[in-house]
Amino acid sequence: MLLALLTSEGIRAERRDSHRIDVLRDLLPESNPFKARFAPLAFLTVFATTYRYPKDAGRIPARAERDDLVRVIAILQEILADLAVHFGVDLVASDRLPAERSSPPRS
């Protein structure tokens, strides 16, 4: 979702940052109303590659608490629904259908 927002803004994210929620969020301009909505999700960055790319020393961060994940899932569902409306995307239609709009959201 952050990559879609950045694309709509004409901002290219570096490949090395593609899993860094905090970095991607910070690239969004202040005028993008979704920027603030991603702030409580930044802690998920630590989990983005934890199990995909294990560290040599075997250190794994503590798992997220269930209550935190339930809260985050609710936030993500709201953001996704609002982005789908903004971009004109039918979330249950074919993934081959393009978005109706590509302009960046503004308040």
N, C-alpha and C positions, 0 to 999 in steps of 0.2 A: 504494500500500500504506500509506503514511503517512496519507493522507487517510482510508482505511478505519479505521485504528487510532484516529485522532483522533475520527472519528464514533462509534466504539464507546465512547470515553471521554466523549462528550458535549461535546467541544471543537470550537469552530468556528474554522477557520483563515481569515485574511483572504485575499481573492482575490489581492491583490498578492504574497502569500507562497506561492502555490500551486506555484511551481517552486523554492522555496528549501528544499532538503533539510535544511539546518542549522537553519533557523527552525522548520520543521514538527517535526523531531525534538525540538528543545528544548521544544516545547509538550507533549510526552508526559510524564505523571507518572513519577517514578522507579520507581514500583511496576509499570510496564509493562515486561515482560522484553524487548520488542523494541527499546526505546529504545537500549540500548547496541549492539545489532546494526547500527543504522544509522550509527553513528559513522564507520566507515571509508568510508562512501559520501558523506559531506558534500562531498568535493572535486568531485563530479559537478555540484554546483549551478552552477558556472561554465559548464558546457556545456548547461544546460537550455534557455537561450534564445539562446545565442551565434549560431547560424546562422539562427534565426528572426527575430531583431531585431538586425540588424547595427548597430554603433556608427557614428556620423557620421565619426569619424576613421579608420575602417577597421581598427581594432585587433582582432585575433582572438587569443584565448589559444592557447598551444601545445597541440597535440593530446595526448590522453592516450596513454600508452605501452601497447602491446599487452599486456604482462604485467599491468599494472594493470587493464586492462579484463577480461582473462580471470579475474583474481581477483575483481573486482567482480561479474561475471556469475555466478560460482559462489555468492557470498554472496547475491545477489538470488534465485537459484533456491532456495536453502535457506530463505530468509525466506518466499518465496512458498509453498513447499510447507508450511511450518509454519503459516502464516496460513490456508491452505486447510483444514488439519486443524482448527485452532482454531475457525474460523467455520463449518465444515461446508460447504465449497464444493467441488464437483466441477469441477476445472479443464478437463475435456474435455467437460463437458455443455453444454447450452444456456446462453447468457448471460442468458436470461430467468428462470432458476431463482434464487430468492432464497437467501441464506445460511441455514443452519439455526439459527445463533446470531449474536447481535449484541453479546453481553457482552464487555467488555474482557478481554484476557488478563492473567493473574496467575501468578506463579511458584508 
